[in-house]
Amino acid sequence: MFIAENLLKIKNSIPKNVTLIPVSKRKPIEMIEETYKVGQRIFGENKVQELVEKHEKLPSDIEWHMIGHLQTNKVKYIAPFVSLIHAVDSIKLLKEINKRAKQNNRVINCLLQIYIADEKSKFGLSFEELKNILESRVYQNMENIKIVGLMGMATNTIEVEKIRNEFALLKNTFDDVKNRFFEKSKEFTELSMGMSGDYKIAIESGSTMIRVGSIIFGARQ
């Protein structure tokens, strides 16, 4: 029961307005079932194939979040059921999500990923790219996607101030985008930032969603 205990410990320590997203990457279904039994209904996955497999084998009331980098040719596999796609980093990907959502008679919620880290391996939009997407006629004509917030990943470092500054940049970007493009939207509310090593700093910085894996399920093998 240590997995369920880990989850409940974190859940009870974070503010009520922060959504906990356990990330079960490469972990067996039995581990997810253990947290499901204590009431957890939202889970995140990094890989499309693993997300699809777990969706097919686990209860239908689970809300699945795709939190990893998503290739356009993989969208069709998750479009029928995914609840939220976190890492949208191009207009090309948005167009594909909109297309596949329409085929499934759905509106899919999305977060735009912003590049805030000092690491070339991470993905994300610059503020200028973000602005260009939101001002584009292509985006404005999309009827089967809904932008509900932003997402970002801080640099993998032990330098707390660096992480704090990157999260502050993302929060400022969120506030700016909300004021400029979503002032009248009641749905642009989510700021997905913070993982196992930095989620406490993220919450202090204004995060509404934390993506936590290893401190619940244990280190990946």
N, C-alpha and C positions, 0 to 999 in steps of 0.2 A: 504493500500500500504506500510505499515511499513516494511514488510518482504522484498519486492523488494528494498526498500530504504536501508535497512541494508546490503543486498547483494552488491548493487552498491557502497556503501560507502567503504566496505572492498576491493572490486575488484579494485576500483580506488586508493586505498592506498598501494597496494602491487606491487612489480616489475612485469614487463610484462612476465618475464620468470617463474613466479610462478603460478601454476595451482590451482585455488580455487575449492575445492570439497565440496559443501554443503551437509551436512549429515542430512537426513530428518527422522531419526529414530523415529518411533511412531507418526509421524506427518501426518495429512491428505493430500490427493492428491491435494486439493485446494491450499495448501501452496506451493507445488512444482510448480503448474501451474502459480502461481503469479510470481515466479522467472523465469520460462520458458518464460513468456511474455516479459521480459526485456532482453532476449537473453541467459540465462543460459542453457547450454546443457550437462553439466557433473554433475552427482549426485552420492553420495555414500550411501550405506546401510550397517548396521551391521548384519542383520539377513536375511538368505536365503529366508524364506517364504515371508517376507515383500518386499524383492527385486523383487521376481518373480511377486507378485501381482501388484506392481507399474509398472513394465515393461509392463505387459499386458494391463494396463489401460491408460498409458501415451504415448505421441508421440514416434514414432519409431526412430527418429533421436537423442534421448537421449543416451549418453554414460554412462553406469552403471558401477560403481566401487564397488566391494565387499571389504569392509574395515575391517570387523570383523573377529573373529576367525572362521575358516571354517572347518567343519567336512568332512571327506572323503565321507561319505554316502550322503552328500548334494550337492556335486559338479555337479552331473548329471542334477540338476534342473536349474543351471545357465550357464552351459557350452555352450548352443546354442547361447547365446547373450552377456554375460558379456564382458566388454571391458578391464578391468584390475582387477586382484586379488592381493590385497595388502599384506595380512598377511599369506604368505606361510612359514610354520615353520617346515617342515619335508620332507624327501625324499618320504615318504609314500604318503603325500598329493600331491607332485609334480607328482608322478607316476599316481595318480588318475586323476589329471587335464589333463595330457598328454593323458591318455586313453580316457577320455570323449571328449576332443578336437578332437581327431582323429575320433571318432564316428560321430562328427558333421562337419567333414571336415574343421576344423579351426586350427589356431595357436593362443593360448591364452597367452596374455602378463601377466607376474607375477612379483611381488616384493618379495624378501626374507625378512622375518621379523627378526630383530636382537634384542636380549634381552639387553636393556640398563638401565631399571628402577630398582630401589631398592624396588620392590614389587613382591611377589610370585604369585599374581593373574594375572600378565601379562605373555604373551607368547613370544617366540622368540628363535632364534638360538644363541649359543655362536659362537665366531669367529672360533673355532676349528671345530664345527659342520658345519658351513658354508663352510669352506675350504674342509671338507671331502665330502660334497655334490658336490661341483663344480669340485672336482678331480675325482669323481666316474664315472666309465664306464656307470652305469645306467643313470645318468643325461646326460652324453655326447651323449648317443644314443637316447635321447628324441627329436622327430622331431615336436611335436605339442605344445610345450610350448616355450616361449621366456622370459628369465630373463632380465628385462629392468631397474632394480635398486634395492634399498633397502628401507625398511620401519622400523620405530621404534616408541615406545611410551615412553615418559619420565615419571618419577615418578610424581604422583599427589601431588604436594607440592607447597607452596608459596615461597620456597627458590629458588630465581632466579639463583643463582650461581650453585646450584645442577642441575637444568634443563639445564643450559647452558653447564655444563660439560658433561652431558649425550648426548646432541645433538652434542657436539664437538667430543665425542667418536664415534658416529654414522657416522659423516662426515668423520672422519679419516678412519674408517672402509670402507666406500664407496670408498674413494680415493685409499686405499690399494687394495681392491678387483678389482677395475677398472684396476689398473696398472698390477695386477698379472693375472687376468683371462679374462678381457674384453678390453684389450688395443686397439685392432683393431675393436672393436664394436662401431658402430655409434648409437646404440640403448640403450646401458647401460648408461642412462642419468638421471634417476629419483631418487630422495631422498624424500620419503614421511614421513615428520615429522612435528608436530605442529597441535594443536587443538585449540578450542576457547580460552582456558586460557593461551596458551603459543606460539601461532603461530608467534607472532612478534619476539620472541627469536629464534624460529626455522628458520625463514627467514634470520635473521642475521647470523645464523650458517650454512647456505647453503641449506636450504630446497628448493625443486622445486615443492612440492605439499603440501597443507595444507588441513586438514580435519576438517571442521568447521560446527558446528550444532547450538548450543544454542544461539550464538550471531547473528544468522540470523533468526532462527525460534522461538526463545524463549526457556525457560527452559522446559525440559521434565517433564510431569506430573507423 
